[in-house]
Amino acid sequence: MTVDLLDPDVPTATMLDFDYFQPLKITNVQPDGSTIVKTLQAQGFSWNITPNAMSVTVTTLEPIVEGFIIGSDVSGIIGTSIMAY
């Protein structure tokens, strides 16, 4: 996905804080209005910074293991996630 960081609707501070393997909750709105919601991992970042533009393309992939991560509001849901180490 490519995000324009100069768009006022984009939480730029949140985007700049992303790191590799961070879980991302992605919502994709389909042409018929339905939505697909998935939790993916950030696997790569490609920055495009010029005097008039600032965007990032985030490469996402399925998590290698769906695990329970203590303190995570995405991967730490008892009864939904599995325990991993």
All heavy atoms as an XYZ file, in Angstrom:
641
protein
N       0.849     -1.165      0.000
C       0.000      0.000      0.000
C       0.893      1.225      0.000
O       1.961      1.224      0.612
C      -0.930     -0.030      1.199
C      -0.297      0.299      2.514
S      -1.462      0.255      3.878
C      -0.312      0.005      5.178
N       0.461      2.260     -0.690
C       1.210      3.513     -0.744
C       0.421      4.591     -0.021
O      -0.780      4.738     -0.238
C       1.475      3.930     -2.205
O       2.227      2.892     -2.837
C       2.259      5.227     -2.268
N       1.097      5.322      0.848
C       0.450      6.342      1.673
C       1.121      7.684      1.421
O       2.344      7.801      1.496
C       0.546      5.974      3.168
C      -0.131      7.024      4.026
C      -0.052      4.601      3.427
N       0.312      8.702      1.133
C       0.795     10.073      0.958
C       0.861     10.722      2.335
O      -0.171     11.014      2.946
C      -0.149     10.849      0.041
C       0.265     12.298     -0.164
O       1.300     12.720      0.388
O      -0.461     13.008     -0.883
N       2.060     10.950      2.834
C       2.216     11.489      4.185
C       1.899     12.975      4.279
O       1.839     13.523      5.383
C       3.623     11.206      4.692
C       3.942      9.711      4.833
C       5.398      9.508      5.192
C       3.040      9.047      5.835
N       1.700     13.656      3.155
C       1.301     15.060      3.184
C      -0.214     15.233      3.198
O      -0.708     16.343      3.364
C       1.914     15.805      1.988
C       3.446     15.846      1.968
C       3.937     16.625      0.752
C       4.005     16.431      3.246
N      -0.956     14.131      3.050
C      -2.422     14.172      3.119
C      -2.819     14.476      4.568
O      -2.390     13.775      5.489
C      -2.990     12.825      2.683
C      -4.507     12.795      2.655
O      -5.152     13.574      3.392
O      -5.043     11.979      1.892
N      -3.631     15.520      4.800
C      -3.981     15.881      6.187
C      -4.780     14.805      6.922
O      -4.826     14.803      8.148
C      -4.791     17.172      6.039
C      -5.197     17.239      4.614
C      -4.216     16.441      3.828
N      -5.400     13.866      6.193
C      -6.165     12.794      6.839
C      -5.279     11.629      7.306
O      -5.749     10.727      7.983
C      -7.229     12.253      5.882
C      -8.315     13.286      5.592
O      -8.574     14.135      6.473
O      -8.891     13.239      4.495
N      -4.000     11.644      6.936
C      -3.075     10.561      7.295
C      -2.396     10.892      8.618
O      -1.852     11.988      8.771
C      -2.016     10.363      6.180
C      -0.944      9.393      6.624
C      -2.679      9.897      4.900
N      -2.422      9.955      9.583
C      -1.713     10.189     10.852
C      -0.205     10.012     10.640
O       0.364      8.943     10.873
C      -2.304      9.129     11.775
C      -2.712      8.022     10.854
C      -3.123      8.684      9.558
N       0.459     11.075     10.181
C       1.862     11.009      9.781
C       2.765     10.496     10.900
O       3.650      9.675     10.654
C       2.344     12.385      9.295
O       1.493     12.798      8.224
C       3.769     12.344      8.806
N       2.557     10.929     12.133
C       3.406     10.477     13.249
C       3.295      8.966     13.422
O       4.297      8.289     13.680
C       3.022     11.197     14.533
N       2.112      8.414     13.260
C       1.910      6.965     13.361
C       2.643      6.254     12.239
O       3.300      5.231     12.457
C       0.410      6.624     13.311
O      -0.249      7.269     14.388
C       0.179      5.130     13.399
N       2.568      6.782     11.023
C       3.236      6.163      9.878
C       4.754      6.171     10.057
O       5.424      5.211      9.712
C       2.866      6.875      8.582
C       1.397      6.778      8.200
S       0.832      5.103      7.910
C       1.814      4.642      6.503
N       5.303      7.250     10.586
C       6.743      7.349     10.776
C       7.244      6.420     11.880
O       8.424      6.105     11.946
C       7.146      8.792     11.079
C       6.935      9.784      9.933
C       7.234     11.199     10.411
C       7.777      9.426      8.720
N       6.339      5.964     12.742
C       6.705      5.103     13.860
C       6.646      3.612     13.498
O       7.007      2.769     14.305
C       5.785      5.386     15.050
C       6.336      4.867     16.357
O       7.565      4.864     16.526
O       5.519      4.453     17.211
N       6.196      3.266     12.279
C       6.116      1.862     11.864
C       7.495      1.220     11.855
O       8.501      1.870     11.583
C       5.513      1.736     10.467
C       4.016      1.827     10.432
C       3.374      2.069      9.241
C       3.242      1.656     11.557
C       2.002      2.148      9.170
C       1.865      1.736     11.512
C       1.249      1.979     10.312
N       7.522     -0.089     12.123
C       8.769     -0.838     12.116
C       8.522     -2.186     11.440
O       7.377     -2.620     11.286
C       9.260     -1.046     13.548
C      10.744     -1.344     13.613
O      11.404     -1.418     12.556
O      11.260     -1.499     14.742
N       9.594     -2.861     11.051
C       9.485     -4.178     10.433
C       8.791     -5.154     11.370
O       8.991     -5.114     12.583
C      10.871     -4.720     10.066
C      11.512     -3.958      8.937
C      12.449     -2.974      9.192
C      11.150     -4.196      7.619
C      13.040     -2.258      8.157
C      11.722     -3.487      6.576
C      12.668     -2.526      6.851
O      13.219     -1.811      5.828
N       7.978     -6.026     10.809
C       7.234     -7.079     11.496
C       6.121     -6.550     12.386
O       5.482     -7.317     13.097
C       8.169     -8.009     12.294
C       9.267     -8.582     11.455
C      10.581     -8.196     11.660
C       8.992     -9.478     10.445
C      11.603     -8.710     10.880
C      10.007     -9.995      9.663
C      11.311     -9.614      9.884
N       5.856     -5.252     12.352
C       4.768     -4.697     13.145
C       3.440     -5.173     12.567
O       3.239     -5.133     11.351
C       4.824     -3.174     13.123
C       3.754     -2.524     13.961
C       3.995     -1.029     14.108
O       5.064     -0.533     13.810
N       3.006     -0.331     14.571
N       2.515     -5.634     13.414
C       1.213     -6.027     12.901
C       0.406     -4.799     12.487
O       0.390     -3.780     13.184
C       0.557     -6.759     14.074
C       1.318     -6.360     15.280
C       2.663     -5.887     14.844
N      -0.225     -4.881     11.335
C      -1.038     -3.792     10.799
C      -2.434     -4.316     10.507
O      -2.594     -5.322      9.818
C      -0.429     -3.255      9.499
C       1.030     -2.823      9.541
C       1.529     -2.516      8.144
C       1.191     -1.628     10.446
N      -3.445     -3.656     11.022
C      -4.825     -4.030     10.729
C      -5.258     -3.255      9.491
O      -5.372     -2.033      9.523
C      -5.732     -3.726     11.913
C      -7.128     -4.241     11.739
C      -7.937     -4.052     13.009
C      -9.315     -4.631     12.867
N     -10.075     -4.473     14.105
N      -5.466     -3.969      8.390
C      -5.771     -3.371      7.098
C      -7.232     -3.615      6.761
O      -7.719     -4.746      6.836
C      -4.884     -3.988      5.985
C      -3.409     -3.923      6.347
C      -5.184     -3.348      4.642
C      -2.834     -2.541      6.442
N      -7.945     -2.566      6.374
C      -9.325     -2.678      5.917
C      -9.367     -2.306      4.443
O      -8.940     -1.215      4.069
C     -10.256     -1.746      6.716
O     -10.162     -2.082      8.102
C     -11.694     -1.885      6.261
N      -9.838     -3.216      3.620
C      -9.930     -3.007      2.177
C     -11.410     -2.925      1.803
O     -12.163     -3.875      2.016
C      -9.257     -4.178      1.450
C      -9.135     -3.944     -0.030
O      -9.887     -3.185     -0.609
N      -8.201     -4.626     -0.646
N     -11.834     -1.787      1.270
C     -13.223     -1.593      0.857
C     -13.358     -2.057     -0.587
O     -12.673     -1.560     -1.478
C     -13.655     -0.121      1.002
C     -15.098      0.059      0.569
C     -13.462      0.354      2.436
N     -14.243     -3.024     -0.806
C     -14.465     -3.605     -2.121
C     -15.415     -2.729     -2.945
O     -16.147     -1.899     -2.394
C     -15.057     -5.012     -1.966
C     -14.173     -5.962     -1.174
C     -12.855     -6.191     -1.870
O     -12.809     -6.620     -3.008
N     -11.774     -5.884     -1.184
N     -15.433     -2.904     -4.274
C     -16.314     -2.090     -5.125
C     -17.798     -2.192     -4.761
O     -18.549     -1.238     -4.944
C     -16.068     -2.644     -6.533
C     -14.698     -3.220     -6.476
C     -14.545     -3.752     -5.075
N     -18.213     -3.340     -4.208
C     -19.627     -3.496     -3.839
C     -19.944     -2.918     -2.460
O     -21.070     -3.005     -1.988
C     -20.043     -4.964     -3.906
C     -19.361     -5.828     -2.860
O     -18.499     -5.322     -2.122
O     -19.702     -7.027     -2.784
N     -18.946     -2.329     -1.795
C     -19.147     -1.712     -0.493
C     -18.809     -2.621      0.678
O     -18.743     -2.161      1.815
N     -18.608     -3.913      0.429
C     -18.222     -4.818      1.503
C     -16.758     -4.561      1.878
O     -16.029     -3.921      1.133
C     -18.429     -6.274      1.085
O     -17.571     -6.604      0.010
N     -16.354     -5.056      3.024
C     -14.978     -4.838      3.475
C     -14.301     -6.155      3.814
O     -14.947     -7.120      4.214
C     -14.924     -3.919      4.710
O     -15.692     -4.514      5.757
C     -15.461     -2.541      4.409
N     -13.003     -6.164      3.645
C     -12.152     -7.275      4.065
C     -11.178     -6.697      5.079
O     -10.491     -5.722      4.793
C     -11.385     -7.879      2.873
C     -12.353     -8.452      1.844
C     -10.412     -8.948      3.360
C     -11.682     -8.887      0.557
N     -11.135     -7.277      6.270
C     -10.242     -6.814      7.328
C      -9.246     -7.927      7.615
O      -9.640     -9.069      7.874
C     -11.023     -6.444      8.604
C     -10.072     -6.002      9.708
C     -12.045     -5.366      8.310
N      -7.951     -7.607      7.552
C      -6.898     -8.588      7.812
C      -5.822     -7.955      8.673
O      -5.598     -6.749      8.606
C      -6.255     -9.055      6.511
C      -7.179     -9.841      5.612
C      -6.417    -10.481      4.507
C      -5.897    -11.783      5.048
N      -5.448    -12.729      4.077
N      -5.160     -8.782      9.458
C      -3.987     -8.345     10.199
C      -2.770     -8.882      9.465
O      -2.599    -10.095      9.341
C      -4.022     -8.843     11.649
O      -5.192     -8.316     12.278
C      -2.793     -8.379     12.403
N      -1.958     -7.983      8.933
C      -0.760     -8.334      8.181
C       0.457     -7.771      8.897
O       0.330     -6.974      9.829
C      -0.852     -7.767      6.760
C      -2.070     -8.200      5.953
C      -2.122     -7.436      4.635
C      -2.047     -9.695      5.695
N       1.657     -8.160      8.454
C       2.883     -7.626      9.029
C       3.574     -6.716      8.026
O       3.582     -6.995      6.831
C       3.849     -8.754      9.380
C       3.522     -9.470     10.649
C       4.575    -10.511     10.986
O       5.293    -10.989     10.126
N       4.664    -10.855     12.259
N       4.161     -5.640      8.539
C       4.985     -4.759      7.703
C       6.285     -5.494      7.397
O       6.995     -5.899      8.308
C       5.267     -3.449      8.426
N       6.582     -5.678      6.114
C       7.773     -6.420      5.712
C       8.774     -5.562      4.945
O       9.883     -6.007      4.670
C       7.379     -7.626      4.855
C       6.549     -8.643      5.590
C       7.360     -9.465      6.560
O       8.533     -9.722      6.333
N       6.750     -9.861      7.656
N       8.385     -4.364      4.548
C       9.302     -3.508      3.814
C       8.746     -2.107      3.655
O       7.532     -1.902      3.686
N       9.648     -1.138      3.505
C       9.264      0.264      3.345
C      10.067      0.867      2.208
O      11.280      0.701      2.149
C       9.541      1.057      4.632
C       8.818      0.528      5.829
C       9.425     -0.406      6.664
C       7.538      0.937      6.119
C       8.767     -0.907      7.767
C       6.866      0.443      7.228
C       7.479     -0.488      8.053
N       9.395      1.572      1.314
C      10.062      2.278      0.224
C       9.623      3.734      0.289
O       8.444      4.043      0.080
C       9.676      1.656     -1.122
O      10.241      2.391     -2.175
N      10.554      4.614      0.596
C      10.248      6.030      0.792
C      10.454      6.812     -0.494
O      11.402      6.573     -1.225
C      11.135      6.609      1.886
C      10.864      5.981      3.218
C      11.490      4.891      3.742
C       9.884      6.380      4.158
N      10.960      4.588      4.970
C       9.965      5.486      5.254
C       8.932      7.401      4.198
C       9.151      5.594      6.361
C       8.129      7.504      5.315
C       8.234      6.612      6.372
N       9.575      7.771     -0.748
C       9.706      8.701     -1.872
C       9.594     10.103     -1.282
O       8.490     10.556     -0.958
C       8.623      8.457     -2.919
C       8.736      9.433     -4.075
O       9.802      9.968     -4.336
N       7.625      9.660     -4.751
N      10.734     10.765     -1.125
C      10.752     12.087     -0.507
C      11.395     13.071     -1.488
O      12.539     12.893     -1.898
C      11.531     12.069      0.824
C      10.887     11.064      1.783
C      11.581     13.462      1.432
C      11.686     10.814      3.040
N      10.623     14.079     -1.868
C      11.092     15.152     -2.745
C      10.667     16.470     -2.111
O       9.928     16.467     -1.118
C      10.498     15.022     -4.165
O       9.087     15.256     -4.093
C      10.769     13.653     -4.777
N      11.072     17.619     -2.674
C      10.645     18.895     -2.089
C       9.115     19.065     -2.046
O       8.601     19.777     -1.193
C      11.267     19.936     -3.007
C      12.485     19.272     -3.554
C      12.085     17.832     -3.728
N       8.374     18.386     -2.943
C       6.924     18.573     -3.001
C       6.124     17.325     -2.666
O       4.897     17.335     -2.798
C       6.523     19.057     -4.400
C       7.129     20.403     -4.717
O       7.138     21.300     -3.875
N       7.670     20.542     -5.904
N       6.778     16.253     -2.256
C       6.058     15.012     -1.983
C       6.758     14.220     -0.899
O       7.974     14.299     -0.734
C       5.965     14.169     -3.250
N       5.955     13.459     -0.164
C       6.490     12.541      0.830
C       5.516     11.383      0.939
O       4.393     11.546      1.419
C       6.662     13.207      2.184
C       7.276     12.315      3.225
S       7.598     13.269      4.725
C       8.209     11.984      5.776
N       5.945     10.235      0.433
C       5.075      9.063      0.502
C       5.906      7.843      0.868
O       7.120      7.822      0.736
C       4.363      8.836     -0.836
O       5.281      8.525     -1.849
N       5.217      6.830      1.348
C       5.855      5.562      1.689
C       4.999      4.437      1.132
O       3.777      4.488      1.198
C       6.059      5.412      3.214
C       4.747      5.426      3.973
C       6.843      4.156      3.534
N       5.675      3.466      0.534
C       4.999      2.249      0.103
C       5.370      1.167      1.103
O       6.552      0.877      1.305
C       5.433      1.844     -1.314
O       5.089      2.910     -2.209
C       4.746      0.566     -1.758
N       4.358      0.608      1.747
C       4.565     -0.420      2.762
C       4.251     -1.772      2.138
O       3.164     -1.976      1.610
C       3.660     -0.182      3.989
C       3.911     -1.239      5.062
C       3.868      1.217      4.560
N       5.232     -2.670      2.173
C       5.018     -4.039      1.710
C       4.501     -4.841      2.899
O       5.095     -4.810      3.983
C       6.325     -4.660      1.198
O       6.825     -3.837      0.147
C       6.115     -6.070      0.693
N       3.385     -5.538      2.704
C       2.801     -6.331      3.776
C       2.713     -7.790      3.350
O       2.581     -8.096      2.170
C       1.388     -5.834      4.137
O       0.554     -5.924      2.991
C       1.409     -4.407      4.642
N       2.807     -8.673      4.322
C       2.670    -10.113      4.102
C       1.894    -10.723      5.260
O       1.776    -10.125      6.330
C       4.044    -10.781      4.011
C       4.905    -10.404      2.812
C       6.308    -10.977      2.983
C       4.298    -10.908      1.532
N       1.394    -11.922      5.030
C       0.744    -12.667      6.105
C       1.774    -12.921      7.197
O       2.944    -13.177      6.908
C       0.226    -14.004      5.585
C      -0.866    -13.897      4.553
C      -2.216    -13.565      5.153
O      -2.420    -13.794      6.366
O      -3.063    -13.063      4.406
N       1.362    -12.874      8.467
C       2.300    -13.198      9.548
C       2.800    -14.634      9.396
O       2.059    -15.517      8.969
C       1.467    -13.056     10.818
C       0.246    -12.305     10.428
C       0.048    -12.514      8.965
N       4.063    -14.850      9.741
C       4.631    -16.198      9.662
C       3.915    -17.119     10.637
O       3.558    -18.234     10.312
C       6.145    -16.153      9.946
C       6.837    -15.325      8.862
C       6.734    -17.551     10.024
C       8.273    -15.009      9.146
N       3.696    -16.655     11.849
C       2.968    -17.418     12.858
C       1.964    -16.491     13.504
O       2.296    -15.379     13.898
C       3.930    -17.957     13.943
C       3.155    -18.627     15.058
C       4.946    -18.901     13.352
N       0.741    -16.942     13.606
C      -0.278    -16.183     14.324
C      -0.098    -16.529     15.789
O      -0.364    -17.653     16.206
C      -1.679    -16.562     13.845
C      -2.799    -15.843     14.551
C      -2.825    -14.346     14.283
O      -2.479    -13.931     13.194
O      -3.210    -13.598     15.202
N       0.423    -15.611     16.580
C       0.740    -15.930     17.961
C       0.158    -14.947     18.950
O      -0.329    -13.880     18.600
N       0.217    -15.322     20.199
C      -0.229    -14.501     21.309
C       0.952    -13.662     21.775
O       1.962    -14.200     22.210
C      -0.725    -15.404     22.443
C      -1.249    -14.660     23.627
C      -2.565    -14.249     23.670
C      -0.434    -14.363     24.695
C      -3.060    -13.567     24.765
C      -0.912    -13.680     25.799
C      -2.234    -13.282     25.821
N       0.854    -12.350     21.654
C       1.924    -11.453     22.074
C       1.410    -10.650     23.262
O       0.439     -9.897     23.141
C       2.353    -10.517     20.927
C       2.834    -11.350     19.739
C       3.426     -9.546     21.404
C       3.078    -10.547     18.486
N       2.041    -10.836     24.404
C       1.590    -10.161     25.624
C       1.633     -8.656     25.429
O       2.618     -8.095     24.966
C       2.472    -10.580     26.817
C       2.280    -12.074     27.091
C       2.147     -9.746     28.057
C       3.205    -12.638     28.135
N       0.541     -7.987     25.757
C       0.450     -6.544     25.648
C      -0.039     -6.054     24.293
O      -0.265     -4.873     24.122
N      -0.209     -6.953     23.330
C      -0.675     -6.544     22.001
C      -2.196     -6.526     21.968
O      -2.846     -7.445     22.460
C      -0.153     -7.509     20.927
O      -0.766     -7.223     19.684
N      -2.762     -5.476     21.388
C      -4.219     -5.424     21.249
C      -4.684     -6.109     19.965
O      -5.872     -6.198     19.696
C      -4.730     -3.981     21.301
C      -4.147     -3.110     20.208
O      -3.213     -3.548     19.514
O      -4.625     -1.976     20.058
N      -3.735     -6.619     19.157
C      -4.071     -7.318     17.921
C      -3.777     -8.810     18.049
O      -4.594     -9.645     17.695
C      -3.282     -6.728     16.729
C      -3.562     -7.507     15.457
C      -3.632     -5.258     16.534
N      -2.608     -9.159     18.577
C      -2.187    -10.561     18.654
C      -2.220    -11.094     20.079
O      -1.587    -12.088     20.384
C      -0.773    -10.716     18.094
O      -0.749    -10.359     16.738
N      -2.926    -10.448     20.955
C      -2.970    -10.900     22.337
C      -4.379    -11.114     22.838
O      -4.701    -10.780     23.959
N      -5.228    -11.679     22.007
C      -6.630    -11.857     22.384
C      -6.834    -13.297     22.854
O      -6.733    -14.245     22.068
C      -7.554    -11.536     21.192
C      -7.273    -10.118     20.697
C      -9.019    -11.706     21.588
C      -7.914     -9.777     19.381
N      -7.093    -13.483     24.135
C      -7.283    -14.819     24.713
C      -8.514    -15.442     24.061
O      -9.561    -14.812     23.927
C      -7.422    -14.743     26.238
C      -6.103    -14.242     26.837
C      -7.831    -16.083     26.827
C      -6.124    -14.015     28.320
N      -8.356    -16.683     23.638
C      -9.453    -17.403     22.995
C      -9.458    -17.237     21.488
O     -10.188    -17.910     20.781
N      -8.627    -16.325     20.971
C      -8.550    -16.108     19.538
C      -7.162    -16.443     19.005
O      -7.034    -17.083     17.976
C      -8.860    -14.627     19.189
O     -10.158    -14.319     19.685
C      -8.815    -14.376     17.716
N      -6.124    -16.005     19.709
C      -4.748    -16.214     19.279
C      -4.173    -17.470     19.922
O      -4.665    -17.922     20.958
C      -3.887    -15.007     19.654
O      -4.416    -13.834     19.093
N      -3.129    -18.039     19.323
C      -2.459    -19.191     19.895
C      -1.235    -18.715     20.668
O      -0.740    -17.621     20.442
C      -2.023    -20.203     18.802
C      -1.032    -19.564     17.838
C      -3.205    -20.776     18.091
C      -0.409    -20.540     16.874
N      -0.739    -19.532     21.581
C       0.443    -19.162     22.344
C       1.675    -19.537     21.526
O       1.782    -20.640     21.029
C       0.473    -19.881     23.686
C       1.663    -19.507     24.548
S       1.665    -17.775     25.008
C       0.857    -17.846     26.573
N       2.585    -18.601     21.359
C       3.817    -18.844     20.603
C       4.973    -18.200     21.338
O       4.778    -17.334     22.174
C       3.701    -18.256     19.195
N       6.186    -18.637     21.022
C       7.374    -18.030     21.632
C       8.449    -17.854     20.595
O       8.397    -18.359     19.533
C       7.886    -18.856     22.804
C       8.329    -20.234     22.430
C       9.667    -20.469     22.123
C       7.435    -21.282     22.351
C      10.084    -21.741     21.773
C       7.856    -22.543     22.000
C       9.178    -22.776     21.709
O       9.591    -24.018     21.358
